[in-house]
């Protein structure tokens, strides 16, 4: 095996990880600020986190006790050790809604190696890990799209993925493996500690069949910038979100590094990064293909109008709707999009609050929470853990007047389809819109409406204090349960089970998902 020197080039608009960390550690948090963060975390988990009973039962954890112990052990911890310990308490929940968000300068930044790794299994059952995307500035010595990884820092690649998956917060095995694969080369710094290593040593087989080695440095990029500063790409004061904020940040960086410029400019500017469409042909028949990358949109009506416009132009063969890798976003947008894809009324998922004192105060004082107040008060006598369930919005009213698509449809999902994408998939299946085709057996299994600490402080100022230096928390506040044939079945930890499973092929990974789309078209035909 021949060693290859890394070329003297680097990713555009990025910083070396070592230089970024040196800046991050220049102003450590005082001990009093660490205590404030741990105390705030305890309040959120004990008083407002809706899934705490479920997580204690399903994963045999006690995050509140871990916080008590952390509070006693703060003084000797370094800056990075403290952030890692607090983030690990939240990671143990296996809930990507409920996270500790590191302070500045981690806000809005993502660590990346400048390429992506995807996996397929050949007809003989042998797994392969392929470089599927790479920034042009990093291509060298056969290290390009199609190069097959053999080892990662000296560890056989299959084992390296397994080890990385074990450190992820996915709530089931498929979700952890999918996130373990993606996070090999892409990690949000706002919701987790930076990589331990400053570079990785890769063994790979190039297209010419030769085995080589190279060393790739970690770099740090901003997901979004406003006024010259890195920003979180997810709103902090929105009330109807269901989103994995960390994956939305990595999605933005993936798009900046690897996405081709969109061919169509008819969509509103605010939607061009979240939706795309084209026509595909199989066996002489044409089908519409609607790709929804995210539901992180400014409003439900504008998004529904665009989905309705695209669906109206779909060929008679039907419509393939693809939400793979979608981290969620605006829940009303997801449910209103379902409404325009259905010929009849769509029954939305229901949301429940925990029956705690803080939730009762929220329901009593917040105008949008009043429907939940009665059942929370009654819980003193009934002993119910969750309030009665209500929908967040009325998607039929939001979609009023828009054309509906009544033709055949199939939904494509994967284990990274999360939160509002879980809700979309559940509504698609529960309301009988069509079959669900998954590249994994289940979606990512995020079932909640998530609020930030900043937003909760607006309604509970006496309970929640301001946090230091831009640190924050996101918490699953209202849990989502399904409708119709799956009434009251939670989405959290369970997800939506695919009706059919298609394991990615080499053509899917190195091409344009030809075999996956052919499988979807076969379900329509």
N, C-alpha and C positions, 0 to 999 in steps of 0.2 A: 504494500500500500504506500503510495507516494504522498508526502505532506505537501500542502499547498499554502503559501503565505497569503494571508488576507490582504486584498488590494487596498491601497491607500485612498479609499473612498468611503463615504458614510452616507447614511440616509439624509435626504434633504429635510431641513427644518426640524432637526433633532439635536439632542444633547447626550453626551456620554453619561451612562448611568452613574459612574463614580463621581463625575462633576456635579450631577444633580443631587446626589446624596450628601455631598460635602456642603452644598448650600442648604439642604433640608436640615442637617444636624447643627447648623451654625447657631440657631436660636431654639434651644430645647425648652419644652414646657416646664414651668415651675411645678413643684410638688403639689401646691394647692390646686392648680389647674388639672392635674391628673386626678386628684380626688373629686373634683367637680364632674369630670367626665365619667368616672366609675359610678358616682352617685346618680347621675342622670341616666346611665344605662340601667341601673337597678329599678328606677321608677318606671322607665318605659317597659321593661320586661314584666315587672310585677303588676302594673296597673293598666297597661294599654296593649300589650302584645296578645293578640287574639289566639294565636296558635300554641301558647305555652303548655296547656294540658296535653295537646296532641303530641308535641315534640318530646315532652317528658316521657310519654308512653311509648312512642314509636322508636325513639333513638336512645332511651335509657340515659338521659342527661339531666343535670341540675345546673343550668346556667346562672341562676341567682346565687347559689352557694359558691360557684366559681368566682363571681364578682366580689362576694364578701371576702374570699381568700385573697384575691388580687388586691383589694383595698388595703389589706394588712401587709402586703409584700411590695409596695410601690417604691420605697426609697432607694433600694440598690439597683433598680432596673435602669438600663440605658434608655435613651430616647427611642431607638428602634425596637428594643425589647418591649417597652411599654406598649407601643402601637401594635406590635405583633401579638402580645398577650391579649389585649382587649379585642382585637380583630378575631382572634382564635375563639374567644367565648362566643361571639356571634356566629362564626363559621360552624360551630358545633350544632347550631340549630338546624343546619341544612335548609336554610330559608334565605334565598337571595334577595328577598324584599327587605329583610330585617338585618341591617348591617351597620357597623361603625364606619364612619367616613373620616378618614385621616385629615388633619388640618393642612393649611398652606405650608409648603408649596405643592403638596400632593394633589390638591384639587385640580380636576380636569386633565390630569396627565396619565399617559399609558406607556408602559415599557414594551418595546417591541424589538424583535430580531430582524424585521424587514422581510420576512417570508411567512407563509402559512403551510401547515402540515395537514393532510387529509389521509384517511385510511380506507382501504377497500380489501375485500377478501376474494381471492381468485377462485375459479371453479373447483380447485383441489382443497379449498378451505384454508389456504395459507394467507395470512394477513400481510399487507404491504402498506408502508407509510411513505407517502409521496409529497414532494414539494409541489403544491398546487398553484401558489402565487408567489411572486418575488419581485421586489423593487428592482428596476433595471440597473440601478447603480451598484447592485451587489452581485450581479451575475459574473461568474468567473470559473474557469477550469472545470466545466461541466456541471457546476452547481447552478442549476436553472430549473424551470418548471419541468417536472418529470423525473428529476433526480430522486432516487430511492434511499431513504435514511436507513442505516444499519445499526448505528449506535449513537448514544447521546451522552456526552461526558463519560465515555467508556462503558456505559450501561447498555445492553441490548435494547433496541428501540421499543419492543413490545413491553419489556419490564419497565422502562423509563416512563411510558405512558401510564401503566398501572400505578406506579408510585405517585405520579403527578395527580392522577385521578383521585387517589385516596385523600389528597389534601384539599379537594374541592368541596364546595358546599351543596352540590346537587343532591336532591332528596332520594334518588334511587340510582341503581347501578348504571343504567343507560345514560342518565344525565351526568353522572360523575365522569364517566368515560369520555363523553362528548366534550365536557369542559376541560378534562385533563388533556385531551388532544389539542384543543384550541389554545389553552394557556401555556403550552410548551413554548410558544413564540409570541404571545400577546397577553399582557396582564395589566388590568386597571390598577393604578396606584392609589386611587381615592378610597377603594373598598378593600384593600389588602396590602400587606407589606411588599416591598420590592423584591426582586429575585435575590437569592443569596449570592449567586455567582455574578461576576461582571461580564463574563463571556461564556459561551458554550463551545465545546469541542465536538465536532460532528464527523462521523464516518458515514460516507454515502457512496452509492454506486451511480456513476454518471450514465448518460444515454449510450456511450460507447462501450459500456460494460466494465470499465475500469473502476476499481475501488480507490477512493481518495479520502483525505482528511482535510478539514479546514477549521479555523477558529472564527466564530462570529460574535461580535460584541453586542451587548444589550444597549439600546438607545432609548431615549425618552422623548415622546412627542405630546403635544397638546391635542386633546380631542376637539376642542373648539376654542376660538379666541374672540374676545370682545374688548375693544379699546386697548388692544395689545396685551391683554392678560388672559391666561388660560381659565376657562370656565367649565362648570359641569354642564353637559348637554341636556340635562333633565331639569324641568322647573322645580323649584323648591316649595312653592306655595300653591300648587295645583291640588284640588281635592278629589279628583276622580281618576287618579293614576293607578295602574297596575303594571309595574316595570322593574326589570333588573337594571338598575342605573349603571352598574359596572359594565355589563355587556353592551349597553347603549354607547358608552364611551369607546369601547373597543370597536364597535361597529363603525363609529365615525372615523376612527383611525384606519381601519381596513378599507373603508370607502375612499379615503384620501390617498392611500398608498396604491390600491390595486384596482379600483373600479374604473372602467372606461367611461368617457364622457357620455351622458345619456343621448340617445339618438333622437328622442322625441322631446319637444319643448312645449307641448300643448298643455301639460299639467301646470297648475299654479306653482310658483317658485317654492312655496313652503312645503310642497309635496314631492318635489322631484327626487329627493334623496330617499324617500320611503316607499315609492310605488313605481313599478315599470310594467310594461306589457308588450306582447308580440303575438304573432300567429305561428303555430307549429303544425307540421303535417306528418301523418303516419298512415301508411297503407292507403294512400289516395284520399284521405279525409283531413279536413282542417279543423283545428281547435284553437280557442283563445287561451292564452297563458297570462295570468295575472300574478305578478310577484309582489308581495307585500313584505318589505324588509323590516318595517317597524310601524307601531301605532303611536309613536311619539310625534303627534301632530297638534297644531294649535286649536283645532275644533272639530267636532263630530260632523257637522253639516257639510262643511267644505270637503272633508274626506269622503263622505258618503256620495256627494255629487260626482267626485272623480271616479269612484268605484262604479257608480251607475253609468257614467259615460263610457267607461272601458267595457263594462259588461254588455252594454247595448250594441257594441260593435263586434261582439264575439261571433264566430261562425256558427252554423247550425249544429256542428258536431258537439259543441258544449264548451265548458270553461274549466280550465285547470287553475285552481287557486293555490298558491305556494307560499306558506308562512315559515319555511325552514329558517332557523337562526333568528327569528323575530323575538326580541327581548321584551315585547309588550309596549305599553304606553297608555294612551287615553282610552279608558274602558268604554265610554259612550261611543267613541269612534269605531271600536271593534264591533260593538253590538249593533250599531246603526248600519255598518257595512253588511252585516249579516241580513239585516232587514231588506236591503235593496237587492240581495241575492236570493230572496225568497218570494214565492208567490203569495204567501199568506203571512199573518202576524207571527213574529218570532217571540217566544217566551224567553226573557233574559234570565241570567243567573241571579240568585238572591245573595244578599250580604248581611252578615250578622256581626254585632259588636260583642266584646267580652262583657260579662256582667259584674264589673268592678266599680268601685266608687268613682274612679277617674272617668270611666266610660259614662257613668250616670251624669256626672257633672258636664261632660261634653254634650250628651244628649239633651240635657236640660237647658244649656246656654247657647248651643249652636243651632241656628234655625234649620239647617239641613239635616239634623239628626233627630228631630222630634218624633218621627214614626217609631224610632227604636226605644224611646224613653219608657213607655209603659211596661214592656216585657222585662227591661232591666230592673225596674222597681219591683216587679213581681218575683224576680229571682230570689229575693230575700226569703220568700216563702216556698217557692217551687224548687229551689236548689239548682236551677238550670245554669249551665256554664256559659251558654251563648244566648244572645237575645233572639227575638223573632227575626226572620229574614225578610228583607225588602230589596227590590231592584234599586240601583243607583239612579237610573234615568228611565225615560220612556222612549226606546229607540223608534217605535212606530210613529210617535209624534214628531221626532226629529227628522225622520225620513219622509214626512208627509209631502205628497206631490211629486216625488221622484219616481222615475220609471223603475220597474222591478224586473229582474232577470229570472225567468221561469224555466229556462233550458236546463239540460243535465249539467251537473257539476261534480267535481272531485276535489278534495282538499289534500294537499301534501304537507306533512309535518315532519319534525325530527325531535331529538331529545333536547335541542336548544330552543324550541318554540316555548316561550315562557310567559306567564302572567296574563296580560291582555290577550296574547296569542293562545294561551291555554283556554281562556274564556271564549275566544272566537271558535276554537276547535270544538269545545264542549257544546256551544250553541249550534254549530254546524251539524254535529252528530245527533244531539238531543232533539232538534227540530226537523230531522230527516231531510236535510238539504242534499245529501249524497254520501258516498263512501269516503272514509278517511284512509289515505295511503301514507304510511310512515316509513322513514328510513331507520327508525327504531320502533320498538313495540309501544312506547309511550311518549307523550310530550314531556316537557320539562317539569311539570307539576308545581306551578306557582299559583296559588288560589287566594288572592287577597287584594283589597284596596290598600295602597301603601301611602302613609303620610310621613312628612319630615318632622324632625324636632322643631324646626323653625315655625312650621305651620301650626303644630300643636300648641306652641307657646302663645299664639294669638288667642286661643280659647282657654288655655290653662296656665295663665301667667304666674299664679301662686304656687303651682306644682313644679313647673319647669323653669329653670334659670337659663340665662344666656351662656353659650359655650365659648371656650377660648379659641382664638386664632383661626376661625373658619372651620373648626371641627364640627361634626354633625352626626346624626343618626337618621336612618329610615326604619320604619316599623310597620309591620302588617297590622292594620287597625281593624279592618272588617274582613271576615273570611267569606269566601265565595262557595256557594253550593249549587249544584246543577238542577236542571228542570226536567219536566215531563218524565220519560222513562227512568231517569236517574235522580228523581227528586230527593233533595237533602244529602246527596253524595258529595263530599268535599272534593275540591280540586287539589288542595295542598297535599303533597306527598304521593298522590295517586295519579294525577294527570289524566289525559284522555288516551285510552287504548286504541291503537290503529285497527281498522277493519282488515287491512292487508298490510304486509311488511315487504318492502323492497330494500335489500341490502345494496349499498352503493357498489358499482362495478368500476373497473379501470376507466372505461369510457366516461362514466359519470364524473370521476375525479379529475381526469386530465382533459376532458372535453367540455361539453355543454349540457351535461346531465341527460344525454340522449336516451339511455336505457331507463332512467327514472321516469322521464316524460312519456316514453313509450308505454310503460306500465300504467301510468295514469290515464293515457288515452285508451288503453285496452279496457279499463274499468268503465269509461264513458261509452265505448263502442258496444 
